[in-house]
């Protein structure tokens, strides 16, 4: 009986470790994606400020960034992330 309990404990511990490794991978991916988006927004903001100062159109700086933010949101909203967050 003690051997069975120990084997079950080791099995569950292995599952928890695998789950944590998966969560860490998802966390890294989300961190990279959000960091990239923030950098892109920051860059576009700087370009827009310069365009505003010189009186030129800001559209060339804002439109690509808007598309990038939409793509990032779509990546984050993938079922891979949503399904994995609720498991344990």
PDB file with SEQRES, HELIX, SHEET and CRYST1 records, atoms N, CA, C and O in Angstrom:
SEQRES   1 A   88  UNK UNK UNK UNK UNK UNK UNK UNK UNK UNK UNK UNK UNK          
SEQRES   2 A   88  UNK UNK UNK UNK UNK UNK UNK UNK UNK UNK UNK UNK UNK          
SEQRES   3 A   88  UNK UNK UNK UNK UNK UNK UNK UNK UNK UNK UNK UNK UNK          
SEQRES   4 A   88  UNK UNK UNK UNK UNK UNK UNK UNK UNK UNK UNK UNK UNK          
SEQRES   5 A   88  UNK UNK UNK UNK UNK UNK UNK UNK UNK UNK UNK UNK UNK          
SEQRES   6 A   88  UNK UNK UNK UNK UNK UNK UNK UNK UNK UNK UNK UNK UNK          
SEQRES   7 A   88  UNK UNK UNK UNK UNK UNK UNK UNK UNK UNK                      
HELIX    1 AA1 UNK A    2  UNK A   54  1                                  53    
HELIX    2 AA2 UNK A   59  UNK A   76  1                                  18    
HELIX    3 AA3 UNK A   79  UNK A   85  1                                   7    
CRYST1    1.000    1.000    1.000  90.00  90.00  90.00 P 1           1          
ATOM      1  N   UNK A   1       0.818  -1.195   0.000  1.00  0.00           N  
ATOM      2  CA  UNK A   1       0.000   0.000   0.000  1.00  0.00           C  
ATOM      3  C   UNK A   1       0.872   1.273   0.000  1.00  0.00           C  
ATOM      4  O   UNK A   1       0.575   2.234  -0.710  1.00  0.00           O  
ATOM      5  N   UNK A   2       1.922   1.267   0.784  1.00  0.00           N  
ATOM      6  CA  UNK A   2       2.820   2.420   0.851  1.00  0.00           C  
ATOM      7  C   UNK A   2       3.514   2.624  -0.491  1.00  0.00           C  
ATOM      8  O   UNK A   2       3.702   3.758  -0.933  1.00  0.00           O  
ATOM      9  N   UNK A   3       3.891   1.534  -1.133  1.00  0.00           N  
ATOM     10  CA  UNK A   3       4.533   1.622  -2.444  1.00  0.00           C  
ATOM     11  C   UNK A   3       3.576   2.244  -3.463  1.00  0.00           C  
ATOM     12  O   UNK A   3       3.982   3.092  -4.257  1.00  0.00           O  
ATOM     13  N   UNK A   4       2.322   1.831  -3.444  1.00  0.00           N  
ATOM     14  CA  UNK A   4       1.320   2.403  -4.342  1.00  0.00           C  
ATOM     15  C   UNK A   4       1.154   3.904  -4.103  1.00  0.00           C  
ATOM     16  O   UNK A   4       1.087   4.678  -5.058  1.00  0.00           O  
ATOM     17  N   UNK A   5       1.088   4.315  -2.849  1.00  0.00           N  
ATOM     18  CA  UNK A   5       0.945   5.738  -2.519  1.00  0.00           C  
ATOM     19  C   UNK A   5       2.154   6.522  -3.012  1.00  0.00           C  
ATOM     20  O   UNK A   5       2.006   7.617  -3.554  1.00  0.00           O  
ATOM     21  N   UNK A   6       3.350   5.969  -2.828  1.00  0.00           N  
ATOM     22  CA  UNK A   6       4.569   6.646  -3.267  1.00  0.00           C  
ATOM     23  C   UNK A   6       4.601   6.769  -4.792  1.00  0.00           C  
ATOM     24  O   UNK A   6       4.940   7.828  -5.319  1.00  0.00           O  
ATOM     25  N   UNK A   7       4.250   5.697  -5.499  1.00  0.00           N  
ATOM     26  CA  UNK A   7       4.236   5.729  -6.959  1.00  0.00           C  
ATOM     27  C   UNK A   7       3.201   6.731  -7.476  1.00  0.00           C  
ATOM     28  O   UNK A   7       3.463   7.448  -8.442  1.00  0.00           O  
ATOM     29  N   UNK A   8       2.045   6.785  -6.848  1.00  0.00           N  
ATOM     30  CA  UNK A   8       1.034   7.759  -7.233  1.00  0.00           C  
ATOM     31  C   UNK A   8       1.536   9.179  -6.986  1.00  0.00           C  
ATOM     32  O   UNK A   8       1.323  10.067  -7.812  1.00  0.00           O  
ATOM     33  N   UNK A   9       2.198   9.393  -5.859  1.00  0.00           N  
ATOM     34  CA  UNK A   9       2.775  10.700  -5.532  1.00  0.00           C  
ATOM     35  C   UNK A   9       3.791  11.118  -6.597  1.00  0.00           C  
ATOM     36  O   UNK A   9       3.769  12.257  -7.062  1.00  0.00           O  
ATOM     37  N   UNK A  10       4.674  10.204  -6.982  1.00  0.00           N  
ATOM     38  CA  UNK A  10       5.688  10.508  -7.994  1.00  0.00           C  
ATOM     39  C   UNK A  10       5.036  10.807  -9.353  1.00  0.00           C  
ATOM     40  O   UNK A  10       5.484  11.693 -10.080  1.00  0.00           O  
ATOM     41  N   UNK A  11       3.994  10.073  -9.680  1.00  0.00           N  
ATOM     42  CA  UNK A  11       3.277  10.306 -10.930  1.00  0.00           C  
ATOM     43  C   UNK A  11       2.659  11.699 -10.944  1.00  0.00           C  
ATOM     44  O   UNK A  11       2.804  12.435 -11.920  1.00  0.00           O  
ATOM     45  N   UNK A  12       1.979  12.058  -9.877  1.00  0.00           N  
ATOM     46  CA  UNK A  12       1.344  13.375  -9.791  1.00  0.00           C  
ATOM     47  C   UNK A  12       2.394  14.483  -9.773  1.00  0.00           C  
ATOM     48  O   UNK A  12       2.196  15.534 -10.383  1.00  0.00           O  
ATOM     49  N   UNK A  13       3.496  14.258  -9.088  1.00  0.00           N  
ATOM     50  CA  UNK A  13       4.574  15.246  -9.063  1.00  0.00           C  
ATOM     51  C   UNK A  13       5.120  15.468 -10.467  1.00  0.00           C  
ATOM     52  O   UNK A  13       5.405  16.604 -10.844  1.00  0.00           O  
ATOM     53  N   UNK A  14       5.269  14.410 -11.240  1.00  0.00           N  
ATOM     54  CA  UNK A  14       5.722  14.534 -12.628  1.00  0.00           C  
ATOM     55  C   UNK A  14       4.737  15.331 -13.474  1.00  0.00           C  
ATOM     56  O   UNK A  14       5.143  16.134 -14.315  1.00  0.00           O  
ATOM     57  N   UNK A  15       3.445  15.113 -13.253  1.00  0.00           N  
ATOM     58  CA  UNK A  15       2.425  15.873 -13.983  1.00  0.00           C  
ATOM     59  C   UNK A  15       2.497  17.354 -13.639  1.00  0.00           C  
ATOM     60  O   UNK A  15       2.396  18.206 -14.522  1.00  0.00           O  
ATOM     61  N   UNK A  16       2.669  17.659 -12.363  1.00  0.00           N  
ATOM     62  CA  UNK A  16       2.742  19.060 -11.927  1.00  0.00           C  
ATOM     63  C   UNK A  16       3.972  19.742 -12.521  1.00  0.00           C  
ATOM     64  O   UNK A  16       3.897  20.897 -12.938  1.00  0.00           O  
ATOM     65  N   UNK A  17       5.087  19.045 -12.561  1.00  0.00           N  
ATOM     66  CA  UNK A  17       6.312  19.612 -13.131  1.00  0.00           C  
ATOM     67  C   UNK A  17       6.127  19.882 -14.628  1.00  0.00           C  
ATOM     68  O   UNK A  17       6.529  20.937 -15.118  1.00  0.00           O  
ATOM     69  N   UNK A  18       5.524  18.937 -15.355  1.00  0.00           N  
ATOM     70  CA  UNK A  18       5.269  19.140 -16.788  1.00  0.00           C  
ATOM     71  C   UNK A  18       4.338  20.332 -17.017  1.00  0.00           C  
ATOM     72  O   UNK A  18       4.549  21.132 -17.928  1.00  0.00           O  
ATOM     73  N   UNK A  19       3.317  20.435 -16.185  1.00  0.00           N  
ATOM     74  CA  UNK A  19       2.370  21.547 -16.305  1.00  0.00           C  
ATOM     75  C   UNK A  19       3.079  22.883 -16.066  1.00  0.00           C  
ATOM     76  O   UNK A  19       2.836  23.855 -16.781  1.00  0.00           O  
ATOM     77  N   UNK A  20       3.943  22.926 -15.073  1.00  0.00           N  
ATOM     78  CA  UNK A  20       4.657  24.167 -14.778  1.00  0.00           C  
ATOM     79  C   UNK A  20       5.601  24.539 -15.909  1.00  0.00           C  
ATOM     80  O   UNK A  20       5.735  25.716 -16.246  1.00  0.00           O  
ATOM     81  N   UNK A  21       6.255  23.547 -16.496  1.00  0.00           N  
ATOM     82  CA  UNK A  21       7.140  23.814 -17.636  1.00  0.00           C  
ATOM     83  C   UNK A  21       6.346  24.370 -18.820  1.00  0.00           C  
ATOM     84  O   UNK A  21       6.807  25.281 -19.507  1.00  0.00           O  
ATOM     85  N   UNK A  22       5.154  23.822 -19.054  1.00  0.00           N  
ATOM     86  CA  UNK A  22       4.312  24.316 -20.129  1.00  0.00           C  
ATOM     87  C   UNK A  22       3.877  25.755 -19.846  1.00  0.00           C  
ATOM     88  O   UNK A  22       3.896  26.599 -20.742  1.00  0.00           O  
ATOM     89  N   UNK A  23       3.494  26.027 -18.622  1.00  0.00           N  
ATOM     90  CA  UNK A  23       3.092  27.388 -18.254  1.00  0.00           C  
ATOM     91  C   UNK A  23       4.246  28.367 -18.390  1.00  0.00           C  
ATOM     92  O   UNK A  23       4.054  29.498 -18.838  1.00  0.00           O  
ATOM     93  N   UNK A  24       5.441  27.940 -18.006  1.00  0.00           N  
ATOM     94  CA  UNK A  24       6.607  28.817 -18.160  1.00  0.00           C  
ATOM     95  C   UNK A  24       6.867  29.141 -19.626  1.00  0.00           C  
ATOM     96  O   UNK A  24       7.209  30.275 -19.961  1.00  0.00           O  
ATOM     97  N   UNK A  25       6.706  28.154 -20.498  1.00  0.00           N  
ATOM     98  CA  UNK A  25       6.883  28.389 -21.937  1.00  0.00           C  
ATOM     99  C   UNK A  25       5.858  29.378 -22.470  1.00  0.00           C  
ATOM    100  O   UNK A  25       6.196  30.278 -23.239  1.00  0.00           O  
ATOM    101  N   UNK A  26       4.605  29.211 -22.060  1.00  0.00           N  
ATOM    102  CA  UNK A  26       3.555  30.131 -22.494  1.00  0.00           C  
ATOM    103  C   UNK A  26       3.841  31.525 -21.960  1.00  0.00           C  
ATOM    104  O   UNK A  26       3.669  32.517 -22.668  1.00  0.00           O  
ATOM    105  N   UNK A  27       4.270  31.595 -20.726  1.00  0.00           N  
ATOM    106  CA  UNK A  27       4.590  32.887 -20.124  1.00  0.00           C  
ATOM    107  C   UNK A  27       5.707  33.600 -20.891  1.00  0.00           C  
ATOM    108  O   UNK A  27       5.626  34.802 -21.144  1.00  0.00           O  
ATOM    109  N   UNK A  28       6.743  32.852 -21.256  1.00  0.00           N  
ATOM    110  CA  UNK A  28       7.843  33.437 -22.038  1.00  0.00           C  
ATOM    111  C   UNK A  28       7.347  33.948 -23.388  1.00  0.00           C  
ATOM    112  O   UNK A  28       7.710  35.040 -23.823  1.00  0.00           O  
ATOM    113  N   UNK A  29       6.510  33.139 -24.044  1.00  0.00           N  
ATOM    114  CA  UNK A  29       5.974  33.541 -25.352  1.00  0.00           C  
ATOM    115  C   UNK A  29       5.143  34.814 -25.240  1.00  0.00           C  
ATOM    116  O   UNK A  29       5.283  35.726 -26.055  1.00  0.00           O  
ATOM    117  N   UNK A  30       4.280  34.873 -24.233  1.00  0.00           N  
ATOM    118  CA  UNK A  30       3.442  36.061 -24.046  1.00  0.00           C  
ATOM    119  C   UNK A  30       4.294  37.283 -23.707  1.00  0.00           C  
ATOM    120  O   UNK A  30       4.040  38.383 -24.197  1.00  0.00           O  
ATOM    121  N   UNK A  31       5.294  37.081 -22.874  1.00  0.00           N  
ATOM    122  CA  UNK A  31       6.179  38.187 -22.503  1.00  0.00           C  
ATOM    123  C   UNK A  31       6.881  38.743 -23.736  1.00  0.00           C  
ATOM    124  O   UNK A  31       6.961  39.958 -23.917  1.00  0.00           O  
ATOM    125  N   UNK A  32       7.391  37.849 -24.581  1.00  0.00           N  
ATOM    126  CA  UNK A  32       8.071  38.289 -25.803  1.00  0.00           C  
ATOM    127  C   UNK A  32       7.116  39.023 -26.737  1.00  0.00           C  
ATOM    128  O   UNK A  32       7.467  40.055 -27.308  1.00  0.00           O  
ATOM    129  N   UNK A  33       5.910  38.486 -26.891  1.00  0.00           N  
ATOM    130  CA  UNK A  33       4.925  39.090 -27.788  1.00  0.00           C  
ATOM    131  C   UNK A  33       4.516  40.481 -27.298  1.00  0.00           C  
ATOM    132  O   UNK A  33       4.451  41.426 -28.083  1.00  0.00           O  
ATOM    133  N   UNK A  34       4.247  40.596 -26.027  1.00  0.00           N  
ATOM    134  CA  UNK A  34       3.826  41.891 -25.474  1.00  0.00           C  
ATOM    135  C   UNK A  34       4.987  42.880 -25.504  1.00  0.00           C  
ATOM    136  O   UNK A  34       4.787  44.057 -25.803  1.00  0.00           O  
ATOM    137  N   UNK A  35       6.193  42.417 -25.198  1.00  0.00           N  
ATOM    138  CA  UNK A  35       7.361  43.294 -25.255  1.00  0.00           C  
ATOM    139  C   UNK A  35       7.600  43.830 -26.646  1.00  0.00           C  
ATOM    140  O   UNK A  35       7.939  45.001 -26.822  1.00  0.00           O  
ATOM    141  N   UNK A  36       7.424  42.976 -27.633  1.00  0.00           N  
ATOM    142  CA  UNK A  36       7.586  43.401 -29.024  1.00  0.00           C  
ATOM    143  C   UNK A  36       6.536  44.453 -29.387  1.00  0.00           C  
ATOM    144  O   UNK A  36       6.843  45.446 -30.047  1.00  0.00           O  
ATOM    145  N   UNK A  37       5.309  44.228 -28.955  1.00  0.00           N  
ATOM    146  CA  UNK A  37       4.233  45.182 -29.254  1.00  0.00           C  
ATOM    147  C   UNK A  37       4.485  46.525 -28.587  1.00  0.00           C  
ATOM    148  O   UNK A  37       4.275  47.573 -29.198  1.00  0.00           O  
ATOM    149  N   UNK A  38       4.930  46.498 -27.346  1.00  0.00           N  
ATOM    150  CA  UNK A  38       5.196  47.753 -26.631  1.00  0.00           C  
ATOM    151  C   UNK A  38       6.339  48.508 -27.301  1.00  0.00           C  
ATOM    152  O   UNK A  38       6.280  49.731 -27.427  1.00  0.00           O  
ATOM    153  N   UNK A  39       7.367  47.804 -27.726  1.00  0.00           N  
ATOM    154  CA  UNK A  39       8.477  48.454 -28.431  1.00  0.00           C  
ATOM    155  C   UNK A  39       7.994  49.093 -29.725  1.00  0.00           C  
ATOM    156  O   UNK A  39       8.401  50.203 -30.070  1.00  0.00           O  
ATOM    157  N   UNK A  40       7.132  48.392 -30.431  1.00  0.00           N  
ATOM    158  CA  UNK A  40       6.589  48.912 -31.678  1.00  0.00           C  
ATOM    159  C   UNK A  40       5.743  50.162 -31.438  1.00  0.00           C  
ATOM    160  O   UNK A  40       5.841  51.140 -32.180  1.00  0.00           O  
ATOM    161  N   UNK A  41       4.920  50.120 -30.407  1.00  0.00           N  
ATOM    162  CA  UNK A  41       4.096  51.280 -30.070  1.00  0.00           C  
ATOM    163  C   UNK A  41       4.977  52.462 -29.684  1.00  0.00           C  
ATOM    164  O   UNK A  41       4.719  53.594 -30.091  1.00  0.00           O  
ATOM    165  N   UNK A  42       6.002  52.199 -28.910  1.00  0.00           N  
ATOM    166  CA  UNK A  42       6.915  53.263 -28.480  1.00  0.00           C  
ATOM    167  C   UNK A  42       7.612  53.893 -29.686  1.00  0.00           C  
ATOM    168  O   UNK A  42       7.758  55.114 -29.754  1.00  0.00           O  
ATOM    169  N   UNK A  43       8.034  53.072 -30.619  1.00  0.00           N  
ATOM    170  CA  UNK A  43       8.686  53.574 -31.824  1.00  0.00           C  
ATOM    171  C   UNK A  43       7.727  54.423 -32.663  1.00  0.00           C  
ATOM    172  O   UNK A  43       8.091  55.496 -33.142  1.00  0.00           O  
ATOM    173  N   UNK A  44       6.511  53.934 -32.831  1.00  0.00           N  
ATOM    174  CA  UNK A  44       5.515  54.681 -33.605  1.00  0.00           C  
ATOM    175  C   UNK A  44       5.160  55.988 -32.914  1.00  0.00           C  
ATOM    176  O   UNK A  44       4.938  57.001 -33.578  1.00  0.00           O  
ATOM    177  N   UNK A  45       5.105  55.974 -31.610  1.00  0.00           N  
ATOM    178  CA  UNK A  45       4.800  57.190 -30.862  1.00  0.00           C  
ATOM    179  C   UNK A  45       5.885  58.237 -31.082  1.00  0.00           C  
ATOM    180  O   UNK A  45       5.587  59.416 -31.273  1.00  0.00           O  
ATOM    181  N   UNK A  46       7.144  57.806 -31.054  1.00  0.00           N  
ATOM    182  CA  UNK A  46       8.242  58.743 -31.306  1.00  0.00           C  
ATOM    183  C   UNK A  46       8.170  59.328 -32.705  1.00  0.00           C  
ATOM    184  O   UNK A  46       8.367  60.529 -32.892  1.00  0.00           O  
ATOM    185  N   UNK A  47       7.888  58.481 -33.691  1.00  0.00           N  
ATOM    186  CA  UNK A  47       7.746  58.967 -35.061  1.00  0.00           C  
ATOM    187  C   UNK A  47       6.565  59.905 -35.219  1.00  0.00           C  
ATOM    188  O   UNK A  47       6.640  60.896 -35.945  1.00  0.00           O  
ATOM    189  N   UNK A  48       5.476  59.592 -34.537  1.00  0.00           N  
ATOM    190  CA  UNK A  48       4.283  60.447 -34.601  1.00  0.00           C  
ATOM    191  C   UNK A  48       4.543  61.808 -33.964  1.00  0.00           C  
ATOM    192  O   UNK A  48       4.085  62.835 -34.465  1.00  0.00           O  
ATOM    193  N   UNK A  49       5.275  61.805 -32.866  1.00  0.00           N  
ATOM    194  CA  UNK A  49       5.608  63.085 -32.223  1.00  0.00           C  
ATOM    195  C   UNK A  49       6.437  63.958 -33.161  1.00  0.00           C  
ATOM    196  O   UNK A  49       6.194  65.158 -33.290  1.00  0.00           O  
ATOM    197  N   UNK A  50       7.405  63.347 -33.805  1.00  0.00           N  
ATOM    198  CA  UNK A  50       8.255  64.096 -34.730  1.00  0.00           C  
ATOM    199  C   UNK A  50       7.426  64.622 -35.899  1.00  0.00           C  
ATOM    200  O   UNK A  50       7.594  65.769 -36.313  1.00  0.00           O  
ATOM    201  N   UNK A  51       6.535  63.792 -36.430  1.00  0.00           N  
ATOM    202  CA  UNK A  51       5.683  64.215 -37.542  1.00  0.00           C  
ATOM    203  C   UNK A  51       4.754  65.350 -37.106  1.00  0.00           C  
ATOM    204  O   UNK A  51       4.500  66.280 -37.871  1.00  0.00           O  
ATOM    205  N   UNK A  52       4.262  65.269 -35.896  1.00  0.00           N  
ATOM    206  CA  UNK A  52       3.386  66.321 -35.380  1.00  0.00           C  
ATOM    207  C   UNK A  52       4.139  67.642 -35.257  1.00  0.00           C  
ATOM    208  O   UNK A  52       3.606  68.705 -35.576  1.00  0.00           O  
ATOM    209  N   UNK A  53       5.391  67.562 -34.787  1.00  0.00           N  
ATOM    210  CA  UNK A  53       6.209  68.781 -34.641  1.00  0.00           C  
ATOM    211  C   UNK A  53       6.495  69.428 -35.988  1.00  0.00           C  
ATOM    212  O   UNK A  53       6.504  70.654 -36.106  1.00  0.00           O  
ATOM    213  N   UNK A  54       6.728  68.604 -37.002  1.00  0.00           N  
ATOM    214  CA  UNK A  54       7.070  69.150 -38.308  1.00  0.00           C  
ATOM    215  C   UNK A  54       5.844  69.439 -39.164  1.00  0.00           C  
ATOM    216  O   UNK A  54       5.959  70.033 -40.236  1.00  0.00           O  
ATOM    217  N   UNK A  55       4.666  69.020 -38.694  1.00  0.00           N  
ATOM    218  CA  UNK A  55       3.436  69.305 -39.424  1.00  0.00           C  
ATOM    219  C   UNK A  55       3.125  68.311 -40.522  1.00  0.00           C  
ATOM    220  O   UNK A  55       2.255  68.575 -41.351  1.00  0.00           O  
ATOM    221  N   UNK A  56       3.805  67.179 -40.556  1.00  0.00           N  
ATOM    222  CA  UNK A  56       3.513  66.160 -41.565  1.00  0.00           C  
ATOM    223  C   UNK A  56       2.502  65.148 -41.024  1.00  0.00           C  
ATOM    224  O   UNK A  56       2.134  65.189 -39.850  1.00  0.00           O  
ATOM    225  N   UNK A  57       2.069  64.260 -41.879  1.00  0.00           N  
ATOM    226  CA  UNK A  57       1.052  63.279 -41.506  1.00  0.00           C  
ATOM    227  C   UNK A  57       1.627  62.205 -40.576  1.00  0.00           C  
ATOM    228  O   UNK A  57       2.725  61.696 -40.800  1.00  0.00           O  
ATOM    229  N   UNK A  58       0.881  61.880 -39.556  1.00  0.00           N  
ATOM    230  CA  UNK A  58       1.276  60.830 -38.611  1.00  0.00           C  
ATOM    231  C   UNK A  58       0.807  59.457 -39.061  1.00  0.00           C  
ATOM    232  O   UNK A  58       1.183  58.445 -38.470  1.00  0.00           O  
ATOM    233  N   UNK A  59      -0.002  59.420 -40.094  1.00  0.00           N  
ATOM    234  CA  UNK A  59      -0.628  58.176 -40.543  1.00  0.00           C  
ATOM    235  C   UNK A  59       0.398  57.095 -40.863  1.00  0.00           C  
ATOM    236  O   UNK A  59       0.170  55.922 -40.568  1.00  0.00           O  
ATOM    237  N   UNK A  60       1.512  57.471 -41.458  1.00  0.00           N  
ATOM    238  CA  UNK A  60       2.522  56.481 -41.827  1.00  0.00           C  
ATOM    239  C   UNK A  60       3.129  55.792 -40.611  1.00  0.00           C  
ATOM    240  O   UNK A  60       3.650  54.682 -40.724  1.00  0.00           O  
ATOM    241  N   UNK A  61       3.068  56.440 -39.454  1.00  0.00           N  
ATOM    242  CA  UNK A  61       3.615  55.844 -38.238  1.00  0.00           C  
ATOM    243  C   UNK A  61       2.562  55.044 -37.477  1.00  0.00           C  
ATOM    244  O   UNK A  61       2.884  54.034 -36.851  1.00  0.00           O  
ATOM    245  N   UNK A  62       1.333  55.479 -37.525  1.00  0.00           N  
ATOM    246  CA  UNK A  62       0.277  54.883 -36.716  1.00  0.00           C  
ATOM    247  C   UNK A  62      -0.313  53.632 -37.364  1.00  0.00           C  
ATOM    248  O   UNK A  62      -0.545  52.645 -36.666  1.00  0.00           O  
ATOM    249  N   UNK A  63      -0.560  53.638 -38.664  1.00  0.00           N  
ATOM    250  CA  UNK A  63      -1.220  52.510 -39.323  1.00  0.00           C  
ATOM    251  C   UNK A  63      -0.448  51.183 -39.188  1.00  0.00           C  
ATOM    252  O   UNK A  63      -1.061  50.181 -38.817  1.00  0.00           O  
ATOM    253  N   UNK A  64       0.852  51.128 -39.467  1.00  0.00           N  
ATOM    254  CA  UNK A  64       1.558  49.846 -39.304  1.00  0.00           C  
ATOM    255  C   UNK A  64       1.538  49.358 -37.862  1.00  0.00           C  
ATOM    256  O   UNK A  64       1.448  48.155 -37.614  1.00  0.00           O  
ATOM    257  N   UNK A  65       1.619  50.275 -36.921  1.00  0.00           N  
ATOM    258  CA  UNK A  65       1.612  49.883 -35.520  1.00  0.00           C  
ATOM    259  C   UNK A  65       0.253  49.336 -35.121  1.00  0.00           C  
ATOM    260  O   UNK A  65       0.160  48.398 -34.330  1.00  0.00           O  
ATOM    261  N   UNK A  66      -0.782  49.917 -35.664  1.00  0.00           N  
ATOM    262  CA  UNK A  66      -2.137  49.442 -35.376  1.00  0.00           C  
ATOM    263  C   UNK A  66      -2.318  48.017 -35.885  1.00  0.00           C  
ATOM    264  O   UNK A  66      -2.926  47.182 -35.215  1.00  0.00           O  
ATOM    265  N   UNK A  67      -1.790  47.748 -37.065  1.00  0.00           N  
ATOM    266  CA  UNK A  67      -1.855  46.389 -37.614  1.00  0.00           C  
ATOM    267  C   UNK A  67      -1.049  45.420 -36.755  1.00  0.00           C  
ATOM    268  O   UNK A  67      -1.478  44.289 -36.523  1.00  0.00           O  
ATOM    269  N   UNK A  68       0.102  45.853 -36.291  1.00  0.00           N  
ATOM    270  CA  UNK A  68       0.939  45.010 -35.443  1.00  0.00           C  
ATOM    271  C   UNK A  68       0.243  44.692 -34.117  1.00  0.00           C  
ATOM    272  O   UNK A  68       0.298  43.561 -33.635  1.00  0.00           O  
ATOM    273  N   UNK A  69      -0.400  45.683 -33.545  1.00  0.00           N  
ATOM    274  CA  UNK A  69      -1.114  45.464 -32.282  1.00  0.00           C  
ATOM    275  C   UNK A  69      -2.276  44.499 -32.486  1.00  0.00           C  
ATOM    276  O   UNK A  69      -2.531  43.652 -31.630  1.00  0.00           O  
ATOM    277  N   UNK A  70      -2.975  44.614 -33.595  1.00  0.00           N  
ATOM    278  CA  UNK A  70      -4.082  43.692 -33.886  1.00  0.00           C  
ATOM    279  C   UNK A  70      -3.565  42.270 -34.057  1.00  0.00           C  
ATOM    280  O   UNK A  70      -4.184  41.321 -33.576  1.00  0.00           O  
ATOM    281  N   UNK A  71      -2.440  42.121 -34.737  1.00  0.00           N  
ATOM    282  CA  UNK A  71      -1.859  40.794 -34.931  1.00  0.00           C  
ATOM    283  C   UNK A  71      -1.397  40.210 -33.601  1.00  0.00           C  
ATOM    284  O   UNK A  71      -1.559  39.013 -33.360  1.00  0.00           O  
ATOM    285  N   UNK A  72      -0.829  41.039 -32.743  1.00  0.00           N  
ATOM    286  CA  UNK A  72      -0.384  40.566 -31.430  1.00  0.00           C  
ATOM    287  C   UNK A  72      -1.568  40.104 -30.598  1.00  0.00           C  
ATOM    288  O   UNK A  72      -1.496  39.079 -29.921  1.00  0.00           O  
ATOM    289  N   UNK A  73      -2.643  40.851 -30.648  1.00  0.00           N  
ATOM    290  CA  UNK A  73      -3.823  40.467 -29.891  1.00  0.00           C  
ATOM    291  C   UNK A  73      -4.370  39.135 -30.404  1.00  0.00           C  
ATOM    292  O   UNK A  73      -4.795  38.291 -29.616  1.00  0.00           O  
ATOM    293  N   UNK A  74      -4.359  38.952 -31.708  1.00  0.00           N  
ATOM    294  CA  UNK A  74      -4.823  37.687 -32.282  1.00  0.00           C  
ATOM    295  C   UNK A  74      -3.938  36.533 -31.825  1.00  0.00           C  
ATOM    296  O   UNK A  74      -4.438  35.442 -31.550  1.00  0.00           O  
ATOM    297  N   UNK A  75      -2.628  36.763 -31.740  1.00  0.00           N  
ATOM    298  CA  UNK A  75      -1.710  35.720 -31.266  1.00  0.00           C  
ATOM    299  C   UNK A  75      -1.983  35.360 -29.818  1.00  0.00           C  
ATOM    300  O   UNK A  75      -1.976  34.185 -29.451  1.00  0.00           O  
ATOM    301  N   UNK A  76      -2.223  36.363 -29.005  1.00  0.00           N  
ATOM    302  CA  UNK A  76      -2.474  36.125 -27.582  1.00  0.00           C  
ATOM    303  C   UNK A  76      -3.810  35.431 -27.379  1.00  0.00           C  
ATOM    304  O   UNK A  76      -3.962  34.643 -26.445  1.00  0.00           O  
ATOM    305  N   UNK A  77      -4.770  35.709 -28.229  1.00  0.00           N  
ATOM    306  CA  UNK A  77      -6.114  35.171 -28.090  1.00  0.00           C  
ATOM    307  C   UNK A  77      -6.249  33.758 -28.665  1.00  0.00           C  
ATOM    308  O   UNK A  77      -7.360  33.232 -28.736  1.00  0.00           O  
ATOM    309  N   UNK A  78      -5.143  33.138 -29.074  1.00  0.00           N  
ATOM    310  CA  UNK A  78      -5.185  31.798 -29.641  1.00  0.00           C  
ATOM    311  C   UNK A  78      -5.658  30.799 -28.598  1.00  0.00           C  
ATOM    312  O   UNK A  78      -5.415  30.989 -27.406  1.00  0.00           O  
ATOM    313  N   UNK A  79      -6.330  29.738 -29.027  1.00  0.00           N  
ATOM    314  CA  UNK A  79      -6.798  28.719 -28.078  1.00  0.00           C  
ATOM    315  C   UNK A  79      -5.669  28.077 -27.287  1.00  0.00           C  
ATOM    316  O   UNK A  79      -5.887  27.618 -26.166  1.00  0.00           O  
ATOM    317  N   UNK A  80      -4.471  28.037 -27.850  1.00  0.00           N  
ATOM    318  CA  UNK A  80      -3.333  27.438 -27.148  1.00  0.00           C  
ATOM    319  C   UNK A  80      -3.146  28.075 -25.779  1.00  0.00           C  
ATOM    320  O   UNK A  80      -2.928  27.380 -24.787  1.00  0.00           O  
ATOM    321  N   UNK A  81      -3.231  29.398 -25.729  1.00  0.00           N  
ATOM    322  CA  UNK A  81      -3.029  30.087 -24.457  1.00  0.00           C  
ATOM    323  C   UNK A  81      -4.240  29.954 -23.555  1.00  0.00           C  
ATOM    324  O   UNK A  81      -4.098  29.679 -22.363  1.00  0.00           O  
ATOM    325  N   UNK A  82      -5.419  30.145 -24.103  1.00  0.00           N  
ATOM    326  CA  UNK A  82      -6.629  30.098 -23.292  1.00  0.00           C  
ATOM    327  C   UNK A  82      -6.864  28.730 -22.680  1.00  0.00           C  
ATOM    328  O   UNK A  82      -7.259  28.639 -21.518  1.00  0.00           O  
ATOM    329  N   UNK A  83      -6.631  27.667 -23.432  1.00  0.00           N  
ATOM    330  CA  UNK A  83      -6.878  26.323 -22.935  1.00  0.00           C  
ATOM    331  C   UNK A  83      -5.848  25.927 -21.881  1.00  0.00           C  
ATOM    332  O   UNK A  83      -6.178  25.225 -20.925  1.00  0.00           O  
ATOM    333  N   UNK A  84      -4.620  26.367 -22.047  1.00  0.00           N  
ATOM    334  CA  UNK A  84      -3.563  25.961 -21.149  1.00  0.00           C  
ATOM    335  C   UNK A  84      -3.619  26.683 -19.812  1.00  0.00           C  
ATOM    336  O   UNK A  84      -3.145  26.155 -18.805  1.00  0.00           O  
ATOM    337  N   UNK A  85      -4.179  27.857 -19.787  1.00  0.00           N  
ATOM    338  CA  UNK A  85      -4.205  28.631 -18.554  1.00  0.00           C  
ATOM    339  C   UNK A  85      -5.127  28.004 -17.517  1.00  0.00           C  
ATOM    340  O   UNK A  85      -4.866  28.102 -16.318  1.00  0.00           O  
ATOM    341  N   UNK A  86      -6.213  27.353 -17.970  1.00  0.00           N  
ATOM    342  CA  UNK A  86      -7.213  26.844 -17.046  1.00  0.00           C  
ATOM    343  C   UNK A  86      -6.963  25.410 -16.598  1.00  0.00           C  
ATOM    344  O   UNK A  86      -7.771  24.859 -15.850  1.00  0.00           O  
ATOM    345  N   UNK A  87      -5.885  24.798 -17.025  1.00  0.00           N  
ATOM    346  CA  UNK A  87      -5.632  23.394 -16.714  1.00  0.00           C  
ATOM    347  C   UNK A  87      -4.834  23.272 -15.417  1.00  0.00           C  
ATOM    348  O   UNK A  87      -3.850  23.984 -15.223  1.00  0.00           O  
ATOM    349  N   UNK A  88      -5.251  22.384 -14.545  1.00  0.00           N  
ATOM    350  CA  UNK A  88      -4.494  21.932 -13.371  1.00  0.00           C  
ATOM    351  C   UNK A  88      -5.382  21.221 -12.424  1.00  0.00           C  
ATOM    352  O   UNK A  88      -4.927  20.766 -11.375  1.00  0.00           O  
TER     353      UNK A  88                                                      
END                                                                             
